[in-house]
Amino acid sequence: MIYVNTEKINKFKKIGNDYYVIADFDHTLTTSKSTASMGIIPKFLGGECLKQRLALYEHYRPLELDYSIEAGRKQKIMKEWATKSFTLLSKFIKSKEMIKDSLKEANLCLKDGTKEFLKEMYEKDIPVIIMSAGVGNIIEEFLKENNCLYKNIYIVSNFFEFSDGKVYLDINNIIATSNKEYSRIPKEVQDKIKDRKGSLLLGDLIEDLKMQKKENLEKTLTIGFLDENIEDGLERYNKNFDIVLTNNSDFNDINNVFNIN
């Protein structure tokens, strides 16, 4: 089901192609049933890695979806989750090949219509910034395998680096849902989008709205995917997003709004 702010959509359409896209990855570009990029390696490895990952997920995921928690406290909780999760992964990830191998049987699928949407953005030369608190290496490799890592796509996420047989990650500078903000976008990418008249923002959490500056939200068309706790969350999502898609809606609904085939 789709809920729309028709007035905002019509206003957005008037700027033509002079906009850019900021999108979350997990459960925004991918289906709600897909494994999050953070969970791909643990599922591949199994054993102790998976056991610890599931324990973290089962504890922190309900807190992530709980909007009754005071914002400042919730930010700390989400940063804590991210720190523990990446500390765990750092112990088990050994090579780039492991990341590629983990994707071979991963439950990771793009929403229907996502490929068409990304292709359209490429053909119209519209910058697409994928901002994720997940694992950037997984996202990058997955898009490559699906033939949709176009040159107009910029991934802002947490990347493991590999050198001399060792794995590196700046654990003190990780992107979590608590700090996934516009300021995280590299300056050279900000320079490419600063003169555009508007933006399109897509996410599955209300916190994803922080991917855009507050002062730019007026000229941003915001789209929220709501596939969990729909009854409790619908009113809140409708207040925060211009378009809300529920019940596992996909990009075909968005493509229909923008006449993308």
N, C-alpha and C positions, 0 to 999 in steps of 0.2 A: 504494500500500500504506500502511496506517496502523498505527502502533505506539502503544499507549496504556497509561497508568498508571491502571488502573481505580479504585484506591483514591483517588487524588487527584481524579479526575473526580466520584466519588460525594460526596466531601467538599465539592467546589465547588458541586455542585447543591443542597446543603442551604441555601445562602444565598439561594436564589431569584433575584430580579432586583436584589439589592442589591450590584451590582458595576459596574465600569467596564472599558472596553477600551482597551488601548494597542496600536497596530498599526503596523508598518513598512508602506511603500507598495510600492516596487519589488520585484516577484517574491514579494510576500506577498499583497497585494490584487490585483496583476496577475499574469498568467501568466509562467512562466519564460522564454517565448520573446519576451515584450514588450520593447521598447526601454526602457531605464531613463530616468527623467524627465530626467536629465542629458544624455542623448544625443538627445533629441527635436529640439532646435534645430539642432545640428550636422547631423543627417540631413536636416533641412528645407533648410538653407542649402547643404550640400555644400561643395565647394571646400576652401579652406585650413582653414576651421573644422572640417570633418569629418575632414580629414587629421590635424590636431593632436589632435582628440578621440580618434580611433582609436589613435594612437600612445600616448597616455596610458593608455587602457583596456587595450591589449595588454600594457603594462608592469606596471600596478598591479593589475589584476584577479586574476591568479594569486597575487599576494602577499596579497590580501584573503582568498583561500580557503586560504591556507597557515597552518595552526595550529601548525606547528613553529617559527614565528618567535616569539621572546620578546615577551611582551605589550607591554612598554614601547616596544620598538623598532617593533613593528607599529603602535602608536598614532601614532608620529611619521610613519611611512610613509603611513598613511591620511590624516593631516592634510595632509601634503605633496601627496598626490593631490587632495584636495578644494581646496586653495589654488590649485593649478595649473589645475584644471578650471574653477573659478569666475572666475579671472583671465581665462581664455580666453573664457568666455561673456560676460563684461563687455565685451569688445572688439567683440562681434558683435550682441548684443541691442540693438535700437533702440527698440522700442515694445511696448505691450500687444498691439497688433494682430498683431505678428510671432508672439507666443506663441499666439494663437488660430489663426493661419494654419498654424502648424507642426503643430497637432493634427489638421488636416483629413485628412491621409493618413498619420498616424503609426501605427506598429505598436505600439499600446498597447491592451491588452484586459484587462478584469477577469476574474479566475478565475470559472468557473461557480459560481453560488451566492452570489457576493459581494454582488450587489444585494439578494438576499433577506435575507442576513445583516444588511446595513446598515439595511434597512427595518425588520427586526425590532427592532434596537437602538433605532431612532427611536421605534417604536410603544410600546416598553417604557420609554422615557425613560432609556436607559442611555447615559451619556456615552462617546463614541468619540474617542480622541486618536490622530491619525495623525501619527507622528513619522518624519521622513525626512531623510536627508542629501542628498537630491536638490533639485529646483527646486520650491518651494512654489507658484509661479504656475502651473506646468504641472499639478500635482496638483489645485489648486483649480478651474482651468478644465475639466479632464478630468471631475471629479466633477459639475460643473455640467452639462456636456454629456450626462452619463449619468443626469441627474435623481436623483442620490443624495448631493448635498451638503446633508444635513439639518442643522437647527439644533443638533442634539446633537453635531455633529462639529467638532472643533477641530484645525486643521492646524498642527503645529509643525515648521517647515522653513526653508529659505533662500529668502527672497522678494526679488525685484528690485523696487525702487520707481521710479516714473516721475514726473518733475516738470519742467515747462518744457522739454520735449524732451530731457531728460537722464535717464540711467539710473544708479541708485544701488544699491550693495550693500556692506554692512559686511564686507569681506573678512577682517577680524581676528576676527570673531565668528561665522564660519560653523559650521554643524553638519556634522560628519563622522562616519563610523562610529566614530571614536576617541573622540568626546565626545558621542554621542547618548544622553544620560542624563536621568533623571527630573528633575534640577535645571533642565533646559532648558524644562520645562513652565511657562508663565506662572503667577504666583501666583494670579490670579483663577480659573484653571482648576483648579489644585491645591485651592483652597478648595471647589470644587464636588464634588470626589471624595474629600476627606480622611476623611469619615465613613462611606464605603461599606465593606462588610465584606470585599470581595475584589476581584480584578481578573482579567481575561483578557488575556494578552499573546501577540501573534503576530508572528513574524519569520522571516527566512530565513538569518540569520547568528547564530552564538552570541553575538556582540557585542550583538545586539538585546536580550538579557536585561538590559543596563544601562539600558534604558528604564524599568525599575522599580527602586525602592530595594532593596538587598540584604535589609533587614529585612522587606520586604513580600513577598518571593518565596515564603515559606511559605504565604501565603494567596492566591497567584497561580497560576492554571492557565496553564501555558506551552505554546504550540504552535509547532513549528518545521517549516518547509517545506524539505526537502532534495532538490534536483533536480540538483545537480552533485556530482561526486566522491562518489556515493552509497556505493559499497563502502568507500571510505576513511573517510567521515564518519559512517556510520550509528551505530557504537558511541559516538562522541563526542556525537552529537545525542541519542541515547537517554539518555545520562547527564545531559544538561543540560536537556532538554525533557520535559514530562509526556506530550505527544502529538507524534509525529513523522510527517509525511506525505511520502511519496516518490513518484518516478515521475510527476510532474506531477499529483498529487492536487489537489483543489480544495475550495472551501468547502462543497460538498454533503456531504462527509465530516464536516465540523464541524457543519453544520446537522443532520445525522442524529443526532449525539451529543446535540445540544441540542433535538431535535425541532422544528426550524425548517422550515417548508414553503416 
